[in-house]
Amino acid sequence: MAELNIEGMEIAPNVVETIVSLAARSVDGVVSVGDPATSGILSIIGGGKPSTQGIEIGTDEDGNLHVSVRLHVKNGQVLPELAASVRQAIADALSSQVGVKVGAVDIYIDGIQFSN
């Protein structure tokens, strides 16, 4: 994805991905964005920066963002409710922090964590 141009300000895709990662991880029941083993290692190497693995960002012809997020979640979650909460958290974060309209947020549950 090319840089976003919002009201004359260029925003790098990795900034948007970081906002998405933080918003998704803020939802209770989300263990990690992307593969938990890899994202844990990357956050250590990257100095605590949240992993953006498992996030894809695109735009449509109207300039709306389309976000795809791959998650690992805690056992016992009601998955449709969790997905709705993650969608809302991501849309709210991008709207307030970047000022872009979110067209769609696709959630993929790639794994369930059964132990603490």
N, C-alpha and C positions, 0 to 999 in steps of 0.2 A: 504494500500500500504506500502511495506517495504521501508526502506531508499534507496535513489538513490545513487549509487556508480559511481561517475564520476571522472575519472583519479585519483583514490585513495582517493577521498574526499567523505565522507558520507554526504548526504543532507536529512534532515528530511522532510517528506511529508507536514507538516504544513508550512514549509518555501516556498515550491513550491506553495501551495495553497494561501499563502499571496501574492506572486508575481502575480499569476493569478488574484486574487481579485483586487489588485491595478491597474493592466493593464486594466482589464475590466471596472473598474470605471473611468478610465482616458478618456474613449471614450465619447464624447458629446452625450447626449441622454440617457445614462444609469443612472437610478435612484439608483439601488442597485443590489448587488449580493445576491441571496437568497431572503427571505422574508424581505421587508423593515422594518417592525415593529420589528421583531426579531433581524435583523442585527444592527439596531439603538441601541437597548437595550444592545446587546452584546458588541458593541464598547464602550459604556459608562462603563460597568462593566469591560471590558478588558483593560481599560486605553487608549482608542483611537485606539487600534489595529483593522485593518479592519476585518470584518466578513469573514470567509471562509465557512460559511454555503452555500449550493447550489453548491459546487464545488466537483467534483469527479476526481481523478487522477488515471491513470493506465498506464501500459506499455505493449507493444507487445513483441513478441519473439525476435525482432531485437533491443529492447531497446528504441524504440521511445515512447514518451509520447502520451497518449490519454487523452484529457481533456474534461469534460462535465461541462457546466456552466449554471446555472439558473439565469435569469435576470428579473428585473422589469425596464421598460423603460418609457420615457416621451411620452405623446400623440403627434401624428403628425410625428413620425419618420418613415422613409421608412425602414421597418424591414429587408429586405434582405441586404440593404446597411449597416445598423447598425450592423447586425450579421457579415458581412464581415470585417468591421472595428474592431470589438471586436476580431475576430479570428486572424487578423493580429497583433493587439496590444499584444495579449497573446503570439503568436508564437515569435514575436520579443523580448519581455521581457524575455521569458524563454531561448531563444537562446543566448542573450547577457549576462544575469545575471547568468544563471546556466550552459550554454554550452551544452544543450541537444537538440536533434532533436525532433520536434513535429510532430507526425504522423497525428493527427486529433484533431480538436477542435469542439465539438458539442455545439451549442447554443440553449437553450430553453427559450422562452419568456413566463414567468409565469404571467406577469401582466403589465398593462399600467396605468401610473399615469396621471390623467386628470387635476389635479390642482397643483399649485405651493405650 
